[in-house]
Amino acid sequence: MNALRIFLREIRIEHTLFALPFAYVGAIVAARGMPSWWALLWITLAVLGARTAAMAANRYLDRDIDARNPRTAKRALATGRLAPAVMLWATLLGLALLLVSAWQLNPLCVELMPLAALGLLLYPLCKRFTWLTHFVLGAVDALAPLGAYIGVAGRVDAPALLLFLAVTLWVAGFDILYALMDLDVDRVEGVRSLPVRFGAGSGRILSIVMHVAMLVALALAGVLAGAHPIYAVGLLLAVGLIVLEVVFLRRSANVFVLNERIFTANMAFSVLFLATTAAAFIRGV
């Protein structure tokens, strides 16, 4: 049980709250109302499998870099509390769960499975050769609403692509701020990130720009999907999130405090946006 607790802490199982609400958003928009409970179950398992595979692969491939970074040196693989094989098995089992879930949803999900698996496994390597790594991570997380939409609708429509774009920009935006915590170490290690390439100041500005673009994409998705006006409440929440982030950026000189505040605000936003989207489509039908 202690090993299980360590493993769950290592893959940050609580961060599933970032991907899961938007996966449900994709399913609700696809159904133009409430999807079946069966579909929601398999969507939940798919997100759980995908995120477990992605985080386990990330921990395995980054174990040497983590050991040299003071912020991450106490991670389980860096200290030897968990064997690397644990993360390899977790990656395989996560992908297996994703495949089974895709199979239960519809054939198109299975056909797109290789692309999803490639993205999940490619992200941990991107930071070694491109500062676009934030967008790769965003696209991997954005597979949640896209996959959920396809799982329910059995096709790809414009609202699904706009949700994919919105989540890609959303995750990339706060991941840039996350990279500020390792800026000095990344420069020494040769790890690529947008702050390393363009500077911390540019990273802070671009993070807000991306979240403004996310707001536009979410608005267009709602319009094209024929959302009830209640959907606008979720857009106002996105505006509030952006304003709050600007305040945090101005007042939080400590990047660790900044990221704790950004993390909490974005997690709350994802849950609240799900609630307003559900109200818009379920009440608006």
Kinemage of the C-alpha trace (Angstrom):
@kinemage 1
@onewidth
@group {chain A} dominant
@subgroup {mainchain}
@vectorlist {calphas} color= white
{ca met a 1} P 0.000 0.000 0.000
{ca asn a 2} L 2.889 2.359 0.697
{ca ala a 3} L 4.302 1.693 -2.783
{ca leu a 4} L 0.861 2.385 -4.271
{ca arg a 5} L 0.633 5.695 -2.409
{ca ile a 6} L 4.072 6.668 -3.671
{ca phe a 7} L 3.115 5.732 -7.229
{ca leu a 8} L -0.137 7.711 -7.157
{ca arg a 9} L 1.720 10.705 -5.751
{ca glu a 10} L 4.344 10.411 -8.479
{ca ile a 11} L 1.864 10.446 -11.349
{ca arg a 12} L -0.090 13.290 -9.663
{ca ile a 13} L -3.381 11.481 -9.935
{ca glu a 14} L -5.179 14.589 -8.653
{ca his a 15} L -4.139 16.440 -11.825
{ca thr a 16} L -6.651 14.308 -13.691
{ca leu a 17} L -9.067 17.065 -12.672
{ca phe a 18} L -7.513 19.189 -15.417
{ca ala a 19} L -8.355 16.786 -18.241
{ca leu a 20} L -11.508 15.058 -17.004
{ca pro a 21} L -13.908 18.046 -16.812
{ca phe a 22} L -13.078 19.069 -20.373
{ca ala a 23} L -13.505 15.478 -21.514
{ca tyr a 24} L -17.038 15.634 -20.123
{ca val a 25} L -17.493 19.010 -21.843
{ca gly a 26} L -16.607 17.345 -25.168
{ca ala a 27} L -19.100 14.559 -24.516
{ca ile a 28} L -21.896 16.961 -23.565
{ca val a 29} L -21.324 19.174 -26.607
{ca ala a 30} L -21.289 16.100 -28.874
{ca ala a 31} L -24.555 14.807 -27.411
{ca arg a 32} L -26.078 18.311 -27.320
{ca gly a 33} L -27.247 17.236 -23.896
{ca met a 34} L -26.532 14.453 -21.437
{ca pro a 35} L -24.517 11.522 -22.860
{ca ser a 36} L -25.285 7.998 -21.701
{ca trp a 37} L -23.801 6.941 -18.387
{ca trp a 38} L -22.117 4.083 -20.230
{ca ala a 39} L -20.286 6.532 -22.507
{ca leu a 40} L -19.267 8.679 -19.523
{ca leu a 41} L -17.852 5.622 -17.765
{ca trp a 42} L -15.627 4.671 -20.695
{ca ile a 43} L -14.592 8.287 -21.246
{ca thr a 44} L -13.533 8.467 -17.588
{ca leu a 45} L -11.506 5.261 -17.888
{ca ala a 46} L -9.949 6.450 -21.151
{ca val a 47} L -8.767 9.699 -19.540
{ca leu a 48} L -7.475 7.806 -16.513
{ca gly a 49} L -5.556 5.376 -18.729
{ca ala a 50} L -4.159 8.071 -21.007
{ca arg a 51} L -3.008 10.280 -18.179
{ca thr a 52} L -1.460 7.390 -16.249
{ca ala a 53} L 0.474 6.329 -19.358
{ca ala a 54} L 1.635 9.881 -20.084
{ca met a 55} L 2.775 10.664 -16.539
{ca ala a 56} L 4.455 7.286 -16.043
{ca ala a 57} L 6.357 7.670 -19.320
{ca asn a 58} L 7.339 11.191 -18.319
{ca arg a 59} L 8.674 10.050 -14.951
{ca tyr a 60} L 10.589 7.168 -16.547
{ca leu a 61} L 12.205 9.218 -19.318
{ca asp a 62} L 12.986 12.188 -17.055
{ca arg a 63} L 14.395 10.239 -14.110
{ca asp a 64} L 18.004 11.335 -14.736
{ca ile a 65} L 17.068 14.990 -15.263
{ca asp a 66} L 14.867 14.875 -12.159
{ca ala a 67} L 17.763 13.576 -10.085
{ca arg a 68} L 19.850 16.646 -10.983
{ca asn a 69} L 17.079 19.167 -10.329
{ca pro a 70} L 16.748 20.301 -6.669
{ca arg a 71} L 12.969 20.705 -7.088
{ca thr a 72} L 12.479 17.137 -8.327
{ca ala a 73} L 15.432 15.304 -6.768
{ca lys a 74} L 13.179 13.661 -4.174
{ca arg a 75} L 10.913 12.010 -6.727
{ca ala a 76} L 10.590 8.270 -6.302
{ca leu a 77} L 12.603 7.186 -9.347
{ca ala a 78} L 15.340 9.733 -8.646
{ca thr a 79} L 15.777 8.424 -5.088
{ca gly a 80} L 15.240 4.747 -5.889
{ca arg a 81} L 12.056 4.390 -3.821
{ca leu a 82} L 10.378 3.021 -6.955
{ca ala a 83} L 12.034 0.924 -9.641
{ca pro a 84} L 11.948 2.279 -13.220
{ca ala a 85} L 10.122 -0.903 -14.254
{ca val a 86} L 7.101 0.277 -12.250
{ca met a 87} L 6.655 3.243 -14.594
{ca leu a 88} L 7.177 1.089 -17.680
{ca trp a 89} L 4.427 -1.285 -16.567
{ca ala a 90} L 2.179 1.644 -15.663
{ca thr a 91} L 2.675 3.082 -19.147
{ca leu a 92} L 1.714 -0.199 -20.801
{ca leu a 93} L -1.296 -0.764 -18.543
{ca gly a 94} L -2.457 2.830 -19.056
{ca leu a 95} L -2.304 2.425 -22.826
{ca ala a 96} L -4.151 -0.891 -22.552
{ca leu a 97} L -6.929 0.766 -20.543
{ca leu a 98} L -7.108 3.553 -23.128
{ca leu a 99} L -7.388 1.016 -25.959
{ca val a 100} L -10.150 -0.971 -24.251
{ca ser a 101} L -12.062 2.221 -23.497
{ca ala a 102} L -11.711 3.446 -27.093
{ca trp a 103} L -12.950 0.052 -28.317
{ca gln a 104} L -16.035 0.353 -26.120
{ca leu a 105} L -16.846 3.858 -27.396
{ca asn a 106} L -16.726 3.496 -31.197
{ca pro a 107} L -14.506 2.296 -34.075
{ca leu a 108} L -13.250 5.785 -34.977
{ca cys a 109} L -11.725 6.123 -31.501
{ca val a 110} L -9.821 2.882 -32.081
{ca glu a 111} L -8.596 4.078 -35.480
{ca leu a 112} L -7.231 7.258 -33.916
{ca met a 113} L -5.670 5.386 -30.995
{ca pro a 114} L -2.140 5.186 -32.562
{ca leu a 115} L -2.017 8.985 -32.898
{ca ala a 116} L -3.075 9.403 -29.276
{ca ala a 117} L -0.498 6.882 -28.064
{ca leu a 118} L 2.227 8.590 -30.099
{ca gly a 119} L 1.384 11.955 -28.548
{ca leu a 120} L 1.362 10.523 -25.025
{ca leu a 121} L 4.813 9.006 -25.446
{ca leu a 122} L 6.316 11.849 -27.511
{ca tyr a 123} L 5.707 14.652 -25.037
{ca pro a 124} L 8.396 13.659 -22.480
{ca leu a 125} L 11.025 13.736 -25.258
{ca cys a 126} L 10.023 17.109 -26.739
{ca lys a 127} L 11.652 19.183 -24.014
{ca arg a 128} L 15.005 17.838 -25.200
{ca phe a 129} L 14.808 19.438 -28.640
{ca thr a 130} L 12.055 22.085 -28.911
{ca trp a 131} L 10.559 24.924 -26.876
{ca leu a 132} L 7.205 23.998 -28.425
{ca thr a 133} L 6.966 21.288 -25.775
{ca his a 134} L 4.223 23.279 -23.973
{ca phe a 135} L 1.979 23.019 -27.014
{ca val a 136} L 2.642 19.296 -27.318
{ca leu a 137} L 1.573 18.838 -23.706
{ca gly a 138} L -1.483 20.987 -24.362
{ca ala a 139} L -2.408 18.922 -27.419
{ca val a 140} L -2.021 15.692 -25.429
{ca asp a 141} L -4.404 16.976 -22.746
{ca ala a 142} L -6.718 18.313 -25.463
{ca leu a 143} L -7.171 14.768 -26.736
{ca ala a 144} L -9.556 14.360 -23.794
{ca pro a 145} L -12.384 16.596 -25.121
{ca leu a 146} L -11.656 15.630 -28.726
{ca gly a 147} L -11.690 11.912 -27.959
{ca ala a 148} L -14.805 12.244 -25.816
{ca tyr a 149} L -16.600 14.139 -28.594
{ca ile a 150} L -15.658 11.451 -31.117
{ca gly a 151} L -16.643 8.737 -28.650
{ca val a 152} L -20.172 10.124 -28.385
{ca ala a 153} L -20.745 11.560 -31.881
{ca gly a 154} L -18.660 9.102 -33.915
{ca arg a 155} L -17.307 11.944 -36.048
{ca val a 156} L -15.170 15.093 -35.923
{ca asp a 157} L -17.000 18.419 -36.168
{ca ala a 158} L -15.895 22.039 -35.943
{ca pro a 159} L -16.905 22.399 -32.250
{ca ala a 160} L -14.722 19.382 -31.412
{ca leu a 161} L -11.710 20.928 -33.148
{ca leu a 162} L -12.301 24.252 -31.411
{ca leu a 163} L -12.453 22.520 -28.021
{ca phe a 164} L -9.209 20.761 -28.919
{ca leu a 165} L -7.612 24.114 -29.774
{ca ala a 166} L -8.970 25.781 -26.631
{ca val a 167} L -7.601 23.125 -24.275
{ca thr a 168} L -4.268 23.034 -26.115
{ca leu a 169} L -3.855 26.784 -25.551
{ca trp a 170} L -5.192 26.586 -22.004
{ca val a 171} L -2.741 23.910 -20.858
{ca ala a 172} L 0.193 25.389 -22.790
{ca gly a 173} L -0.492 28.751 -21.158
{ca phe a 174} L -0.137 27.619 -17.573
{ca asp a 175} L 2.589 25.086 -18.401
{ca ile a 176} L 4.763 28.001 -19.523
{ca leu a 177} L 4.381 29.490 -16.050
{ca tyr a 178} L 5.158 26.077 -14.555
{ca ala a 179} L 8.445 26.070 -16.487
{ca leu a 180} L 9.499 29.254 -14.683
{ca met a 181} L 10.201 27.184 -11.570
{ca asp a 182} L 12.975 25.303 -13.374
{ca leu a 183} L 14.296 28.130 -15.553
{ca asp a 184} L 17.867 28.181 -14.192
{ca val a 185} L 18.182 24.390 -14.040
{ca asp a 186} L 16.744 23.999 -17.554
{ca arg a 187} L 19.360 26.369 -18.931
{ca val a 188} L 22.136 24.308 -17.391
{ca glu a 189} L 20.627 20.973 -18.431
{ca gly a 190} L 19.787 22.090 -21.963
{ca val a 191} L 16.074 21.493 -21.416
{ca arg a 192} L 14.007 23.476 -23.906
{ca ser a 193} L 11.098 25.676 -22.868
{ca leu a 194} L 9.548 28.908 -24.002
{ca pro a 195} L 10.961 30.863 -21.009
{ca val a 196} L 14.437 29.459 -21.741
{ca arg a 197} L 14.164 30.498 -25.391
{ca phe a 198} L 12.487 33.901 -25.041
{ca gly a 199} L 12.911 34.843 -21.380
{ca ala a 200} L 10.731 34.777 -18.282
{ca gly a 201} L 9.013 38.083 -19.102
{ca ser a 202} L 7.940 36.907 -22.540
{ca gly a 203} L 6.686 33.661 -21.031
{ca arg a 204} L 4.438 35.509 -18.596
{ca ile a 205} L 2.942 37.667 -21.360
{ca leu a 206} L 2.442 34.792 -23.805
{ca ser a 207} L 0.703 32.755 -21.124
{ca ile a 208} L -2.011 35.408 -20.855
{ca val a 209} L -2.207 35.781 -24.655
{ca met a 210} L -2.837 32.041 -24.982
{ca his a 211} L -5.623 32.129 -22.423
{ca val a 212} L -7.279 35.006 -24.255
{ca ala a 213} L -7.094 32.901 -27.443
{ca met a 214} L -8.575 29.989 -25.465
{ca leu a 215} L -11.522 32.205 -24.548
{ca val a 216} L -12.132 32.999 -28.232
{ca ala a 217} L -11.980 29.312 -29.193
{ca leu a 218} L -14.436 28.353 -26.445
{ca ala a 219} L -16.819 31.097 -27.562
{ca leu a 220} L -16.733 29.924 -31.186
{ca ala a 221} L -17.269 26.318 -30.108
{ca gly a 222} L -20.376 27.323 -28.210
{ca val a 223} L -21.768 29.336 -31.119
{ca leu a 224} L -21.216 26.571 -33.662
{ca ala a 225} L -22.679 23.947 -31.325
{ca gly a 226} L -25.800 26.032 -30.769
{ca ala a 227} L -25.272 26.399 -27.029
{ca his a 228} L -27.936 27.913 -24.781
{ca pro a 229} L -27.123 31.475 -23.585
{ca ile a 230} L -26.221 30.000 -20.185
{ca tyr a 231} L -22.976 28.950 -21.895
{ca ala a 232} L -21.920 32.624 -21.704
{ca val a 233} L -21.559 32.227 -17.936
{ca gly a 234} L -18.679 29.822 -18.564
{ca leu a 235} L -17.084 32.359 -20.887
{ca leu a 236} L -17.360 34.986 -18.150
{ca leu a 237} L -15.594 32.562 -15.839
{ca ala a 238} L -12.790 32.347 -18.404
{ca val a 239} L -12.573 36.144 -18.420
{ca gly a 240} L -12.396 36.077 -14.622
{ca leu a 241} L -9.642 33.479 -14.766
{ca ile a 242} L -7.572 35.655 -17.094
{ca val a 243} L -8.035 38.724 -14.889
{ca leu a 244} L -7.076 36.695 -11.821
{ca glu a 245} L -3.956 35.400 -13.551
{ca val a 246} L -2.912 38.938 -14.461
{ca val a 247} L -3.271 39.906 -10.795
{ca phe a 248} L -1.250 36.877 -9.701
{ca leu a 249} L 1.494 37.674 -12.200
{ca arg a 250} L 1.767 41.221 -10.906
{ca arg a 251} L 1.691 40.363 -7.204
{ca ser a 252} L 3.481 36.994 -6.983
{ca ala a 253} L 7.216 37.569 -7.236
{ca asn a 254} L 7.886 34.027 -5.998
{ca val a 255} L 7.316 31.645 -8.948
{ca phe a 256} L 6.461 28.762 -6.607
{ca val a 257} L 3.696 30.773 -4.938
{ca leu a 258} L 2.586 31.955 -8.384
{ca asn a 259} L 2.227 28.414 -9.691
{ca glu a 260} L 0.330 27.242 -6.626
{ca arg a 261} L -2.192 30.042 -7.166
{ca ile a 262} L -2.367 29.440 -10.926
{ca phe a 263} L -2.868 25.713 -10.369
{ca thr a 264} L -5.768 26.244 -7.954
{ca ala a 265} L -7.458 28.853 -10.160
{ca asn a 266} L -7.259 26.723 -13.315
{ca met a 267} L -8.480 23.585 -11.591
{ca ala a 268} L -11.486 25.485 -10.249
{ca phe a 269} L -12.130 26.957 -13.700
{ca ser a 270} L -12.214 23.537 -15.389
{ca val a 271} L -14.808 22.214 -12.938
{ca leu a 272} L -16.957 25.361 -13.091
{ca phe a 273} L -16.808 25.498 -16.885
{ca leu a 274} L -18.061 21.911 -16.995
{ca ala a 275} L -20.972 22.893 -14.745
{ca thr a 276} L -21.979 25.855 -16.907
{ca thr a 277} L -21.630 23.839 -20.122
{ca ala a 278} L -23.794 21.056 -18.705
{ca ala a 279} L -26.406 23.623 -17.667
{ca ala a 280} L -26.323 25.223 -21.126
{ca phe a 281} L -26.778 22.052 -23.167
{ca ile a 282} L -28.948 19.988 -20.866
{ca arg a 283} L -31.336 22.836 -20.010
{ca gly a 284} L -31.127 24.308 -23.497
{ca val a 285} L -32.269 21.185 -25.360
